[in-house]
Amino acid sequence: MPTKAPDSCPSCQSKTTSMFTSEIALHFQGISNIDKPIVFMFPKVAICLKCGLAQFRVPERELRVLVTHTPVEGAIVLLSSLQDAA
């Protein structure tokens, strides 16, 4: 994601977009995925201040965790306590 907000929102074409820092925890949906890692990331987020559309890019190593469902060196993940009990 660029360090500057887009010139206009791709959803509503508003010119009122701004960049923000963020803390995001992504987890797999549903109880059947409770044993999958929770992936933490801190991307810059472009937000349209008119319609609320938010855009960010998932960093490559965190994307690998989401694809493989396993921790990757350098990525911040939280593993379920259910994995520890197995």
GIKA-V277777 format. One record per pair of residues at least 6 apart in sequence whose C-alpha atoms are under 6 Angstrom apart, sorted by the first residue. I is the first residue (numbers start at 0). J is the second residue. Records with the same first field share a line. If there is no record, write none. Layout:
BEGIN
I: J / J
END
This chain:
BEGIN
0: 55 / 56
4: 16 / 17 / 18 / 45
7: 13 / 14
15: 47 / 48
16: 46 / 47 / 48
17: 45 / 46
18: 44 / 45
19: 43 / 44
20: 43
21: 41 / 42
22: 40 / 41
23: 39 / 40
24: 38 / 39
25: 37 / 38
26: 37
34: 79
35: 68
36: 76 / 77 / 78
37: 76 / 77
38: 76
39: 75 / 76
44: 54 / 55
45: 53 / 54
46: 52 / 53
61: 74
64: 70
END
